[in-house]
Amino acid sequence: MKYYLDEDLSPKIAAILRKRRVDTVSAHEAGRLQVSDQAHLAYAAAAGRCLVTRNRNDFITLTVQFFNDHRPHAGVLIIPSSMPGDRFQIVARAIAKHASLHPQGLPPYSIDFLKA
């Protein structure tokens, strides 16, 4: 499982995940700040990475749009608002657990919700 963290998530989470051997890159590290949500999703899909975000509504809508347009999509993992975004270790631990449950990645156009 490979992940791409939306710019609403700290690059510290990506660094923690890489130390846990989870293939992760953040929008910050990729120099992809202040681009549209659609551009983030397209970038993640082109790299075969599941996009991780807190921005639930926009990415659910975009997933449907990508499906209807037959555009590539490698899944979206949504972090619930109940999970504190500044608790980097907790978020990284939950994503690492998700990766262990989905070693082959998510099916195209899948939307999953991170569990603590």
N, C-alpha and C positions, 0 to 999 in steps of 0.2 A: 504494500500500500504506500502510495506517495501522496503527500499533501502539499497544498499551496495555501498559506494563511493570508486571508484578506487583510487589507491595511488597517482594519479596525482591531486587529490583534497584534500584540507586541511581538517584535522579532525575538525577544527573550524566550518566548515559548518555542519557537523554531530551534533555537540553540539548545534548549533543554532536550527537545525531542531528538535531535541529532546525536546528543550524548547517549541517548537510549537506543540508538541505532534505528531511528524512524526517519525515513527519507522525507525531509521537510524543508521548504523554502518559504520565506515570507515576502509579501509584496514590498516591504521596506528593503530587504536585501536584493531583490530583483530590480530595484529602481522603478517600481511601478506604483508610485504614489499619485493620488489625485487623478486617477483614470476612472472611467465609468465602471459600474458593476458589470455591465455586459463585456467590457474589455478584460476585466479580471477573470470572468468565467471562461471567455474564449482562450485567454492565455493559459489558464489551468488545464483546460481540455486539450489544447495543442501539446502540452507537456505530459499528458496522461496523468494529471494530478487531480485528486479530489479537493475541491475548494472548501476551506473551513472559514466560517463567518459567524457573526452574531446577528447579521442583517437578514433575518428570516424571510420577511414578506417579499422583499425585492428579489431574492434568489429563488424563491418558489415560483414567482411569476416568470423570471428569466428561464428557469428550467423548462417550463411549459413552452415558452417561446422557442427555445433551442430545439426542443422535441418537434414542434410543429414545423420548424424551418429545416429539419434534418441536419442540424449543426452538431459537431462533435461535443460530447459531454462526458466527463469522468466522475460525476457524482458531486453532491454537495453535503457537507456535514455542518449542521447548525448547532452552535453552542447556545444553550438556553440562557435567558437573561438572569435566571436564578444562580448561575455559576459566575462568581465574581471575576471580572476580566483582569483584575490586578493580582490575582492569586495564580501566578504563572506556573508554579509546581503542580497545583491542583488541576489546572486546565491541561497541562502537558501529560500528567498521569492519565487523565481520562482519554485523551487522544491516543496515547500509547496503547491503552487497553483496547480502544476501538481498532487500532491497526492490527493488534494480535488476533482480533476476532474476524478481520477481513483481510487476510494476507494478500489475496489476489485483487483487492480493490473492490469498489462498489460497481454494480451493473450501471451501464449508461443511463442517464436521466434519473438516477436514484437520489432521493433526499433522505438523509438519516439525521437523527437527533442525538447529540452526545449525552451520555448518561454519566453521572458522577461516579 
